[in-house]
Amino acid sequence: MKNILEITNLIGKGTFGKVFLANDGLGGRVAVKKLLTNNMDSRELSLLQQEISIMSRITHPNTVDLKFIIKAEDSVYLIMEYCEGGDLELFLNTHKGISIQFIRKWLSSLISALEYLHSLNIMHRDLKLANFLLTTLDAKNADIKIGDFGFAKIMGSGMTCTQLGSPMYMAPEIFHDDQYTIKADIWSLGIVFYEILTGRAPFICSTMVELISKQNEQVEFPFTSSLPEEAKDLILLMLNKNPELRPDCKSLLKHKFFTQECEDAWIEIDRLKQEYVFVGNDSEEEEKKELEKDEEMQKSEYFEDYEENSFTMLNLEIKILIIERLLELSEQLDFQKKNCILSYLSPLVNQLFITLNSQYAENQGYKLIIEILENLKKKLRKISDTISMNNIQSYDYNKNIALEMLEDFQDKFMKYCLQLIVKYFDG
């Protein structure tokens, strides 16, 4: 049954989880971020709750949209907008010529999004190339969005003291002072602007001590003859070591770099013809080793990370979670609405049993996978028993009932589930 969330690819990894690409069952694609909460301490759980709270309240064309959340016993799934173009770091490493027109558009969009966040007293605390996502692979039509709010914080007093983020992008006051303000985000964005406009990091170093020392030096620009003076001025304002003298986002948007038309000589900046050098990039040899390591894991008879070899169990888990939530909802509704939900779930459960049984046959000898399948089968049996206890009747107006429920519910997850039901009865 295709009209339900279906994971298709692994597209990213982090400390506590992974990001997958999925078909949403409604004709679109989403990014699914699975976070293992059982591996988190109290501080990390607090950051996750803060991330969910912040993403649930923000809505801006240049921030990644959190569509809904699915909570399990030991994990949380964040279902988010999928940005096909990938992150900006990857884009810059694979595209050697970018029009100044696109650069100006992306930079102004990022400042606009940051202005919106700051107006809500939200500090991102981890602005970097890898956390900016492009909506399409085509630069001409791509919009840019701020993603990964894992370190974001709602600023109560206007100051914070936690050292979080990526060192290369962290403002000097974070290393030197007990407290820092939302202006630290401006510094991080300044580092990003420097990288986009010059193709390299402003501080080339290998240790924290060296980084802190270089932050106190005068910022220098390579290829000075081809970089617009307006661009240099903008970056220097953002990389002012005194946070009080750094402009806010409103002032940045009024800067002459954005208001003055670029001259023809700026259309293709010379540096874009050079090779990019970004701190943290793997060498070709390291990338080759990673590929060999992945291939070895794929061949392993006793692999532990089943998600990277087959998404079947992961999809089973998600589908069962969705079914469980819909069953909980049905118990609160009148007979007709309950019958509508159960009519949708019954064939889905039958299909999941077939999938489970085929997985048993395919994975005999893989102890970990069999344990996972056993746990999923117990849940599915319980669901099946609950559905069997109800006398499901066929109604021609199930779609109308589903549409009526869709209008009544505001919860994003429930709205998604009801949209699936409407699509199912639509044929």
C-alpha positions as a Python dict, from the first residue, in 0.01 Angstrom:
ca = {
    (1, 'M'): (0, 0, 0),
    (2, 'K'): (178, 309, -127),
    (3, 'N'): (-32, 585, 20),
    (4, 'I'): (158, 610, 350),
    (5, 'L'): (501, 740, 453),
    (6, 'E'): (774, 534, 281),
    (7, 'I'): (1149, 582, 340),
    (8, 'T'): (1361, 535, 27),
    (9, 'N'): (1716, 662, 94),
    (10, 'L'): (1963, 753, 367),
    (11, 'I'): (2076, 1112, 304),
    (12, 'G'): (2258, 1217, 621),
    (13, 'K'): (2404, 1107, 956),
    (14, 'G'): (2448, 1279, 1293),
    (15, 'T'): (2555, 1197, 1648),
    (16, 'F'): (2210, 1082, 1762),
    (17, 'G'): (2039, 981, 1443),
    (18, 'K'): (2004, 986, 1070),
    (19, 'V'): (1815, 1171, 800),
    (20, 'F'): (1624, 981, 535),
    (21, 'L'): (1443, 1071, 217),
    (22, 'A'): (1082, 950, 203),
    (23, 'N'): (772, 960, -13),
    (24, 'D'): (498, 1117, 198),
    (25, 'G'): (214, 908, 53),
    (26, 'L'): (46, 1222, -80),
    (27, 'G'): (256, 1266, -394),
    (28, 'G'): (543, 1461, -239),
    (29, 'R'): (878, 1394, -73),
    (30, 'V'): (994, 1474, 280),
    (31, 'A'): (1309, 1445, 490),
    (32, 'V'): (1271, 1216, 792),
    (33, 'K'): (1509, 1281, 1081),
    (34, 'K'): (1518, 989, 1324),
    (35, 'L'): (1672, 1071, 1664),
    (36, 'L'): (1747, 799, 1920),
    (37, 'T'): (1630, 947, 2249),
    (38, 'N'): (1740, 647, 2458),
    (39, 'N'): (2104, 745, 2386),
    (40, 'M'): (2057, 1103, 2508),
    (41, 'D'): (2136, 1246, 2852),
    (42, 'S'): (1915, 1510, 3018),
    (43, 'R'): (2101, 1800, 2853),
    (44, 'E'): (2068, 1646, 2508),
    (45, 'L'): (1700, 1570, 2561),
    (46, 'S'): (1651, 1932, 2662),
    (47, 'L'): (1816, 2047, 2336),
    (48, 'L'): (1587, 1815, 2138),
    (49, 'Q'): (1276, 1948, 2312),
    (50, 'Q'): (1397, 2300, 2241),
    (51, 'E'): (1457, 2215, 1873),
    (52, 'I'): (1105, 2074, 1838),
    (53, 'S'): (952, 2371, 2019),
    (54, 'I'): (1135, 2624, 1800),
    (55, 'M'): (1069, 2447, 1470),
    (56, 'S'): (701, 2409, 1560),
    (57, 'R'): (656, 2783, 1604),
    (58, 'I'): (857, 2925, 1313),
    (59, 'T'): (724, 2980, 962),
    (60, 'H'): (937, 3162, 708),
    (61, 'P'): (1006, 3097, 337),
    (62, 'N'): (1378, 3066, 414),
    (63, 'T'): (1365, 2826, 710),
    (64, 'V'): (1311, 2452, 676),
    (65, 'D'): (952, 2360, 761),
    (66, 'L'): (877, 2099, 1028),
    (67, 'K'): (567, 1923, 895),
    (68, 'F'): (489, 1698, 1193),
    (69, 'I'): (644, 1472, 1460),
    (70, 'I'): (604, 1101, 1534),
    (71, 'K'): (713, 990, 1882),
    (72, 'A'): (815, 632, 1965),
    (73, 'E'): (934, 472, 2290),
    (74, 'D'): (1304, 523, 2226),
    (75, 'S'): (1311, 763, 1932),
    (76, 'V'): (1154, 1068, 1771),
    (77, 'Y'): (1086, 1119, 1400),
    (78, 'L'): (1093, 1477, 1270),
    (79, 'I'): (916, 1489, 933),
    (80, 'M'): (1054, 1794, 754),
    (81, 'E'): (1054, 1973, 422),
    (82, 'Y'): (1294, 1809, 175),
    (83, 'C'): (1545, 2036, 2),
    (84, 'E'): (1652, 1861, -317),
    (85, 'G'): (1958, 2080, -380),
    (86, 'G'): (2140, 1957, -69),
    (87, 'D'): (2354, 2173, 158),
    (88, 'L'): (2547, 2481, 50),
    (89, 'E'): (2888, 2333, 135),
    (90, 'L'): (2837, 2047, -110),
    (91, 'F'): (2699, 2287, -371),
    (92, 'L'): (3000, 2519, -353),
    (93, 'N'): (3239, 2225, -379),
    (94, 'T'): (3074, 2097, -697),
    (95, 'H'): (2993, 2424, -878),
    (96, 'K'): (3286, 2633, -998),
    (97, 'G'): (3099, 2930, -1139),
    (98, 'I'): (2814, 3109, -961),
    (99, 'S'): (2665, 3438, -1075),
    (100, 'I'): (2691, 3729, -830),
    (101, 'Q'): (2317, 3765, -885),
    (102, 'F'): (2251, 3430, -716),
    (103, 'I'): (2497, 3503, -438),
    (104, 'R'): (2325, 3832, -355),
    (105, 'K'): (1984, 3664, -362),
    (106, 'W'): (2092, 3384, -127),
    (107, 'L'): (2271, 3616, 116),
    (108, 'S'): (1975, 3853, 143),
    (109, 'S'): (1743, 3553, 196),
    (110, 'L'): (1960, 3422, 479),
    (111, 'I'): (1972, 3762, 648),
    (112, 'S'): (1594, 3794, 610),
    (113, 'A'): (1540, 3452, 773),
    (114, 'L'): (1782, 3537, 1054),
    (115, 'E'): (1606, 3870, 1110),
    (116, 'Y'): (1280, 3677, 1150),
    (117, 'L'): (1437, 3435, 1400),
    (118, 'H'): (1595, 3718, 1600),
    (119, 'S'): (1260, 3903, 1610),
    (120, 'L'): (1128, 3597, 1799),
    (121, 'N'): (1436, 3602, 2027),
    (122, 'I'): (1555, 3278, 1867),
    (123, 'M'): (1930, 3235, 1835),
    (124, 'H'): (2041, 2962, 1592),
    (125, 'R'): (2391, 2910, 1739),
    (126, 'D'): (2511, 2685, 1455),
    (127, 'L'): (2505, 2885, 1132),
    (128, 'K'): (2742, 2727, 879),
    (129, 'L'): (2752, 2620, 513),
    (130, 'A'): (2634, 2266, 592),
    (131, 'N'): (2321, 2400, 764),
    (132, 'F'): (2198, 2602, 465),
    (133, 'L'): (1990, 2400, 220),
    (134, 'L'): (1897, 2463, -144),
    (135, 'T'): (1547, 2376, -262),
    (136, 'T'): (1652, 2254, -609),
    (137, 'L'): (1966, 2144, -795),
    (138, 'D'): (1916, 2429, -1043),
    (139, 'A'): (2093, 2740, -906),
    (140, 'K'): (1876, 2971, -1116),
    (141, 'N'): (1559, 2857, -944),
    (142, 'A'): (1695, 2750, -606),
    (143, 'D'): (1585, 2918, -286),
    (144, 'I'): (1800, 2884, 26),
    (145, 'K'): (1679, 2783, 372),
    (146, 'I'): (1823, 2769, 723),
    (147, 'G'): (1807, 2418, 868),
    (148, 'D'): (1924, 2214, 1169),
    (149, 'F'): (1789, 2389, 1477),
    (150, 'G'): (1948, 2135, 1712),
    (151, 'F'): (2145, 2406, 1899),
    (152, 'A'): (1889, 2687, 1863),
    (153, 'K'): (1769, 2864, 2176),
    (154, 'I'): (1495, 3104, 2276),
    (155, 'M'): (1684, 3385, 2448),
    (156, 'G'): (1512, 3482, 2771),
    (157, 'S'): (1740, 3749, 2919),
    (158, 'G'): (1904, 3824, 2585),
    (159, 'M'): (2227, 3653, 2690),
    (160, 'T'): (2352, 3295, 2713),
    (161, 'C'): (2678, 3129, 2812),
    (162, 'T'): (2674, 2774, 2669),
    (163, 'Q'): (2957, 2695, 2427),
    (164, 'L'): (2776, 2526, 2139),
    (165, 'G'): (2826, 2523, 1764),
    (166, 'S'): (3108, 2461, 1518),
    (167, 'P'): (3434, 2626, 1638),
    (168, 'M'): (3530, 2776, 1299),
    (169, 'Y'): (3201, 2970, 1295),
    (170, 'M'): (3186, 3067, 1664),
    (171, 'A'): (3225, 3433, 1760),
    (172, 'P'): (3527, 3546, 1970),
    (173, 'E'): (3310, 3642, 2269),
    (174, 'I'): (3195, 3279, 2302),
    (175, 'F'): (3555, 3179, 2378),
    (176, 'H'): (3645, 3480, 2593),
    (177, 'D'): (3331, 3586, 2784),
    (178, 'D'): (3097, 3415, 3026),
    (179, 'Q'): (2800, 3542, 2827),
    (180, 'Y'): (2718, 3634, 2468),
    (181, 'T'): (2420, 3773, 2282),
    (182, 'I'): (2226, 3705, 1965),
    (183, 'K'): (2493, 3906, 1779),
    (184, 'A'): (2710, 3591, 1778),
    (185, 'D'): (2484, 3468, 1497),
    (186, 'I'): (2588, 3771, 1291),
    (187, 'W'): (2955, 3672, 1323),
    (188, 'S'): (2877, 3314, 1212),
    (189, 'L'): (2689, 3443, 909),
    (190, 'G'): (2985, 3670, 833),
    (191, 'I'): (3212, 3364, 821),
    (192, 'V'): (2966, 3200, 582),
    (193, 'F'): (2957, 3509, 357),
    (194, 'Y'): (3337, 3514, 348),
    (195, 'E'): (3344, 3147, 239),
    (196, 'I'): (3079, 3199, -29),
    (197, 'L'): (3250, 3508, -172),
    (198, 'T'): (3612, 3391, -152),
    (199, 'G'): (3589, 3013, -172),
    (200, 'R'): (3788, 2960, 148),
    (201, 'A'): (3765, 3004, 525),
    (202, 'P'): (3892, 3335, 672),
    (203, 'F'): (4095, 3157, 942),
    (204, 'I'): (4301, 2862, 824),
    (205, 'C'): (4407, 2673, 1134),
    (206, 'S'): (4423, 2327, 1289),
    (207, 'T'): (4383, 2391, 1664),
    (208, 'M'): (4150, 2590, 1890),
    (209, 'V'): (4440, 2795, 2025),
    (210, 'E'): (4539, 2890, 1671),
    (211, 'L'): (4178, 2979, 1583),
    (212, 'I'): (4134, 3207, 1886),
    (213, 'S'): (4464, 3377, 1804),
    (214, 'K'): (4372, 3433, 1437),
    (215, 'Q'): (4033, 3578, 1530),
    (216, 'N'): (4221, 3870, 1685),
    (217, 'E'): (4409, 3942, 1360),
    (218, 'Q'): (4293, 4166, 1075),
    (219, 'V'): (4066, 3982, 831),
    (220, 'E'): (4237, 3950, 494),
    (221, 'F'): (4087, 3883, 152),
    (222, 'P'): (4241, 3678, -128),
    (223, 'F'): (4207, 3793, -488),
    (224, 'T'): (4141, 4150, -374),
    (225, 'S'): (4130, 4286, -727),
    (226, 'S'): (3816, 4087, -814),
    (227, 'L'): (3619, 4100, -488),
    (228, 'P'): (3380, 4400, -472),
    (229, 'E'): (3464, 4661, -208),
    (230, 'E'): (3097, 4651, -102),
    (231, 'A'): (3131, 4278, -28),
    (232, 'K'): (3447, 4329, 177),
    (233, 'D'): (3285, 4609, 374),
    (234, 'L'): (2980, 4391, 451),
    (235, 'I'): (3196, 4105, 577),
    (236, 'L'): (3416, 4329, 791),
    (237, 'L'): (3110, 4479, 958),
    (238, 'M'): (2981, 4132, 1044),
    (239, 'L'): (3322, 4013, 1166),
    (240, 'N'): (3372, 4302, 1405),
    (241, 'K'): (3527, 4158, 1720),
    (242, 'N'): (3310, 4387, 1933),
    (243, 'P'): (2957, 4236, 1924),
    (244, 'E'): (2800, 4571, 2015),
    (245, 'L'): (2940, 4723, 1695),
    (246, 'R'): (2813, 4445, 1471),
    (247, 'P'): (2505, 4554, 1275),
    (248, 'D'): (2173, 4378, 1323),
    (249, 'C'): (1994, 4207, 1036),
    (250, 'K'): (1781, 4509, 944),
    (251, 'S'): (2093, 4721, 899),
    (252, 'L'): (2263, 4448, 694),
    (253, 'L'): (1973, 4432, 448),
    (254, 'K'): (2016, 4805, 383),
    (255, 'H'): (2387, 4765, 307),
    (256, 'K'): (2507, 4892, -31),
    (257, 'F'): (2608, 4538, -133),
    (258, 'F'): (2237, 4461, -169),
    (259, 'T'): (2101, 4800, -277),
    (260, 'Q'): (2360, 4898, -540),
    (261, 'E'): (2357, 4720, -876),
    (262, 'C'): (2673, 4518, -936),
    (263, 'E'): (2893, 4629, -1220),
    (264, 'D'): (2948, 4399, -1518),
    (265, 'A'): (3297, 4319, -1393),
    (266, 'W'): (3143, 4153, -1087),
    (267, 'I'): (2918, 3915, -1277),
    (268, 'E'): (3166, 3630, -1260),
    (269, 'I'): (3405, 3670, -968),
    (270, 'D'): (3749, 3534, -1053),
    (271, 'R'): (3774, 3329, -738),
    (272, 'L'): (3484, 3107, -848),
    (273, 'K'): (3714, 2966, -1118),
    (274, 'Q'): (3956, 2847, -852),
    (275, 'E'): (3926, 2528, -652),
    (276, 'Y'): (3736, 2563, -325),
    (277, 'V'): (3919, 2483, -6),
    (278, 'F'): (3684, 2425, 287),
    (279, 'V'): (3795, 2323, 634),
    (280, 'G'): (3675, 1975, 723),
    (281, 'N'): (3647, 1833, 371),
    (282, 'D'): (3762, 1474, 333),
    (283, 'S'): (4049, 1405, 98),
    (284, 'E'): (3992, 1170, -198),
    (285, 'E'): (4182, 900, -10),
    (286, 'E'): (3963, 939, 301),
    (287, 'E'): (3646, 932, 90),
    (288, 'K'): (3768, 613, -81),
    (289, 'K'): (3828, 450, 259),
    (290, 'E'): (3476, 548, 369),
    (291, 'L'): (3326, 389, 57),
    (292, 'E'): (3526, 68, 112),
    (293, 'K'): (3414, 63, 475),
    (294, 'D'): (3049, 101, 373),
    (295, 'E'): (3082, -174, 112),
    (296, 'E'): (3236, -406, 371),
    (297, 'M'): (2946, -339, 608),
    (298, 'Q'): (2697, -416, 331),
    (299, 'K'): (2865, -757, 278),
    (300, 'S'): (2884, -837, 650),
    (301, 'E'): (2677, -1137, 758),
    (302, 'Y'): (2621, -990, 1102),
    (303, 'F'): (2568, -622, 1031),
    (304, 'E'): (2421, -425, 1323),
    (305, 'D'): (2288, -120, 1142),
    (306, 'Y'): (1998, -273, 952),
    (307, 'E'): (1872, 72, 844),
    (308, 'E'): (2164, 110, 604),
    (309, 'N'): (2102, -229, 442),
    (310, 'S'): (1725, -234, 424),
    (311, 'F'): (1462, 26, 503),
    (312, 'T'): (1191, -239, 538),
    (313, 'M'): (1200, -263, 920),
    (314, 'L'): (1224, 113, 953),
    (315, 'N'): (919, 158, 731),
    (316, 'L'): (733, -110, 926),
    (317, 'E'): (809, 73, 1250),
    (318, 'I'): (683, 406, 1113),
    (319, 'K'): (367, 254, 966),
    (320, 'I'): (285, 78, 1294),
    (321, 'L'): (338, 404, 1485),
    (322, 'I'): (99, 583, 1249),
    (323, 'I'): (-158, 303, 1287),
    (324, 'E'): (-129, 315, 1668),
    (325, 'R'): (-194, 690, 1673),
    (326, 'L'): (-493, 653, 1441),
    (327, 'L'): (-637, 377, 1661),
    (328, 'E'): (-600, 600, 1967),
    (329, 'L'): (-783, 876, 1781),
    (330, 'S'): (-1064, 644, 1667),
    (331, 'E'): (-1147, 552, 2027),
    (332, 'Q'): (-1241, 916, 2092),
    (333, 'L'): (-1480, 942, 1796),
    (334, 'D'): (-1839, 843, 1714),
    (335, 'F'): (-1919, 519, 1530),
    (336, 'Q'): (-1913, 658, 1175),
    (337, 'K'): (-1580, 837, 1216),
    (338, 'K'): (-1427, 539, 1396),
    (339, 'N'): (-1551, 307, 1120),
    (340, 'C'): (-1395, 536, 859),
    (341, 'I'): (-1052, 510, 1022),
    (342, 'L'): (-1076, 133, 1078),
    (343, 'S'): (-1182, 79, 714),
    (344, 'Y'): (-856, 241, 611),
    (345, 'L'): (-641, 54, 866),
    (346, 'S'): (-770, -300, 812),
    (347, 'P'): (-616, -367, 466),
    (348, 'L'): (-300, -181, 569),
    (349, 'V'): (-251, -413, 868),
    (350, 'N'): (-305, -718, 648),
    (351, 'Q'): (-41, -590, 406),
    (352, 'L'): (205, -530, 692),
    (353, 'F'): (162, -891, 811),
    (354, 'I'): (257, -1011, 463),
    (355, 'T'): (567, -787, 467),
    (356, 'L'): (664, -908, 815),
    (357, 'N'): (635, -1273, 718),
    (358, 'S'): (850, -1221, 409),
    (359, 'Q'): (1114, -1053, 625),
    (360, 'Y'): (1119, -1355, 859),
    (361, 'A'): (1195, -1578, 562),
    (362, 'E'): (1468, -1346, 426),
    (363, 'N'): (1651, -1280, 753),
    (364, 'Q'): (1681, -1620, 925),
    (365, 'G'): (2016, -1621, 1102),
    (366, 'Y'): (2026, -1245, 1158),
    (367, 'K'): (1952, -1239, 1531),
    (368, 'L'): (1915, -862, 1566),
    (369, 'I'): (1670, -834, 1277),
    (370, 'I'): (1459, -1127, 1400),
    (371, 'E'): (1436, -959, 1743),
    (372, 'I'): (1317, -637, 1579),
    (373, 'L'): (1063, -830, 1370),
    (374, 'E'): (931, -1011, 1678),
    (375, 'N'): (875, -682, 1857),
    (376, 'L'): (698, -534, 1554),
    (377, 'K'): (482, -845, 1514),
    (378, 'K'): (364, -823, 1878),
    (379, 'K'): (254, -465, 1819),
    (380, 'L'): (83, -558, 1492),
    (381, 'R'): (-104, -851, 1653),
    (382, 'K'): (-234, -619, 1924),
    (383, 'I'): (-349, -371, 1658),
    (384, 'S'): (-511, -649, 1455),
    (385, 'D'): (-702, -776, 1759),
    (386, 'T'): (-831, -426, 1831),
    (387, 'I'): (-953, -382, 1473),
    (388, 'S'): (-1114, -731, 1471),
    (389, 'M'): (-1314, -649, 1783),
    (390, 'N'): (-1496, -378, 1589),
    (391, 'N'): (-1762, -456, 1334),
    (392, 'I'): (-1631, -268, 1031),
    (393, 'Q'): (-1900, -180, 782),
    (394, 'S'): (-1862, -52, 428),
    (395, 'Y'): (-1981, 304, 369),
    (396, 'D'): (-1984, 493, 41),
    (397, 'Y'): (-1940, 821, 224),
    (398, 'N'): (-1614, 739, 404),
    (399, 'K'): (-1431, 1006, 205),
    (400, 'N'): (-1681, 1273, 312),
    (401, 'I'): (-1642, 1166, 675),
    (402, 'A'): (-1263, 1182, 642),
    (403, 'L'): (-1287, 1531, 487),
    (404, 'E'): (-1509, 1643, 773),
    (405, 'M'): (-1255, 1519, 1028),
    (406, 'L'): (-977, 1687, 832),
    (407, 'E'): (-1149, 2023, 877),
    (408, 'D'): (-1192, 1967, 1251),
    (409, 'F'): (-833, 1878, 1343),
    (410, 'Q'): (-551, 2132, 1366),
    (411, 'D'): (-274, 1898, 1485),
    (412, 'K'): (-23, 1863, 1198),
    (413, 'F'): (32, 1490, 1246),
    (414, 'M'): (-339, 1411, 1263),
    (415, 'K'): (-405, 1627, 957),
    (416, 'Y'): (-142, 1430, 767),
    (417, 'C'): (-299, 1095, 872),
    (418, 'L'): (-646, 1212, 768),
    (419, 'Q'): (-510, 1333, 434),
    (420, 'L'): (-380, 977, 379),
    (421, 'I'): (-729, 841, 449),
    (422, 'V'): (-893, 1088, 210),
    (423, 'K'): (-643, 990, -61),
    (424, 'Y'): (-708, 621, 4),
    (425, 'F'): (-1086, 655, -35),
    (426, 'D'): (-1029, 875, -340),
    (427, 'G'): (-886, 571, -512),
}
